[in-house]
């Protein structure tokens, strides 16, 4: 799926998990669209475990309303990163 990203920084962090944190865009059934910042410690094992996760409503880099931007891109209920 080709995305129309709100800014280059958001795109970079949504597609890269190795920089200490990443953004997650989630669509699940009847629940509304959600976006999260997931924080990781590089030395933590297993490598896919997160230290903390927080829901965000606006892009930390450009201020875009994430729900308005991405909720209409709803997929078949799968999680996209």
Protein Blocks (a to p, Z undefined) as FASTA:
>chain_A
ZZddfbfklmmmmmpcknopacddddehjbccddddddddfkbccfkbcfbdcddfbdfk
lopafklmmmmmpcehiacZZ
